[in-house]
Amino acid sequence: MKVERSMKRTICGTIFPVAWDKNNNVVGIVIDPPDQDGYLIDQNKKGKELLAYIRREVKISGTMMREDERGDLIFKVKEYSLIT
């Protein structure tokens, strides 16, 4: 699926780790909505804040930016909130 830079979306789902550094710290996360495939989270300022919410359900708003070299979609978070 080709992604345009201006594709704004709001997604609800659970945050899961997908990448770790050599010290076993989480450095990459994905949001996994219940009804579709997950999206990698861009590690901008807001994206890095979500590292504190592993396995928590969140609502994020932002822009679908691009596909990585494996074809995974990358989401740039503009704002988020926890779902309780």
Secondary structure, DSSP 8 states (H G I E B T S, - for coil): ----TTEEEEEEEEEEEEEE-TTS-EEEEEEE-TTS--EEE--SHHHHHGGGGTT-EEEEEEEEEEE-TTS-EEEEEEEEEE--
